[in-house]
């Protein structure tokens, strides 16, 4: 009677292949999650930059806002160069719109556009 217990070479190889496939899938998932987190962090910082600019420009008196001029500022976010573009537009006799956009210098994402308004005093 042949009473050998254990695994055959084929079973061991099959188990190693299944394990290797699992490790590759887990590695790819980890890399995708890390890229997603970096993108989210960059977007969060871009939103913060834009909101700070909107708050600052909204505090400027109505008569001192430069209508029609575009100002560009450069920022480093997550190791990439982003541009913040500010523009003030006259949208009514007593209403000015402040537009702020923060986007990567070479285009793409993440990007954020914010709008605020300043009303002339009565």
C-alpha positions in Angstrom: 0.0 0.0 0.0 1.3 3.5 -0.9 0.5 5.8 1.9 2.3 9.1 1.0 0.8 12.3 2.3 1.7 15.8 1.1 1.4 17.8 -2.0 2.5 17.0 -5.5 4.7 19.4 -7.5 1.7 20.4 -9.7 -0.3 21.4 -6.7 2.5 23.5 -5.3 3.0 25.3 -8.6 -0.7 25.9 -8.9 -0.8 27.4 -5.4 2.2 29.7 -6.2 0.5 30.9 -9.4 -2.7 31.8 -7.5 -0.7 33.5 -4.8 1.4 35.5 -7.4 -1.8 36.6 -9.2 -3.2 37.8 -5.9 0.0 39.8 -5.0 0.0 41.5 -8.5 -3.7 42.5 -8.1 -3.1 43.9 -4.6 -0.1 45.9 -5.8 -2.0 47.4 -8.8 -4.9 48.3 -6.4 -2.5 50.0 -4.0 -0.9 52.0 -6.8 -4.3 53.1 -8.1 -5.4 54.1 -4.6 -2.2 56.1 -4.1 -2.7 58.0 -7.3 -6.3 58.8 -6.4 -5.3 60.1 -3.0 -2.6 62.3 -4.6 -5.2 63.7 -7.0 -7.6 64.4 -4.2 -4.9 66.1 -2.1 -3.9 68.3 -5.1 -7.6 69.2 -5.7 -8.1 70.0 -2.1 -5.1 72.4 -2.1 -6.2 74.0 -5.4 -9.7 74.6 -3.9 -8.0 76.1 -0.8 -5.9 78.5 -3.0 -8.9 79.6 -5.0 -11.1 80.1 -2.0 -8.4 82.2 -0.3 -8.1 84.3 -3.4 -11.9 84.8 -3.6 -12.0 85.8 0.1 -9.2 88.3 -0.4 -10.6 89.8 -3.5 -14.1 90.0 -2.0 -12.7 92.1 0.8 -11.4 94.7 -1.7 -13.7 97.8 -1.9 -15.9 97.8 -5.0 -14.2 100.9 -6.5 -10.7 99.4 -6.2 -11.4 96.2 -8.0 -9.6 96.2 -11.4 -12.4 95.5 -14.0 -11.3 93.6 -17.1 -7.7 92.9 -16.0 -6.5 89.3 -15.7 -3.9 88.5 -13.1 -2.0 85.2 -13.1 -0.2 83.7 -10.1 2.0 80.6 -10.0 1.8 77.9 -7.2 3.5 74.6 -6.5 1.0 72.0 -5.5 2.1 68.3 -5.0 5.2 69.0 -6.9 3.4 70.4 -10.0 3.1 74.0 -11.2 -0.5 75.4 -11.0 -1.7 78.7 -12.3 -4.2 80.9 -10.5 -6.0 83.2 -12.9 -8.1 86.1 -11.4 -10.5 88.2 -13.4 -13.0 90.8 -12.4 -16.0 91.4 -14.7 -18.7 94.1 -14.6 -22.0 92.2 -14.8 -24.3 95.0 -13.8 -24.3 98.7 -13.0 -23.5 98.0 -9.3 -22.3 94.4 -9.5 -18.9 92.9 -10.2 -18.1 89.3 -10.6 -14.8 87.8 -9.4 -13.7 84.7 -11.3 -10.8 82.6 -10.0 -9.5 79.5 -11.7 -6.7 77.2 -10.4 -5.4 74.7 -12.9 -2.2 72.8 -13.8 0.1 74.8 -15.9 0.0 72.3 -18.7 -3.8 71.7 -18.5 -5.5 68.6 -17.2 -6.8 67.9 -13.8 -7.3 68.7 -10.9 -8.7 72.2 -11.6 -11.1 74.4 -9.7 -13.1 77.5 -10.7 -14.7 79.7 -8.2 -17.0 82.8 -8.5 -17.7 85.6 -6.1 -19.5 88.9 -6.3 -19.0 92.4 -5.0 -21.8 95.0 -4.8 -21.2 98.7 -4.9 -22.3 100.5 -1.7 -25.5 102.4 -1.8 
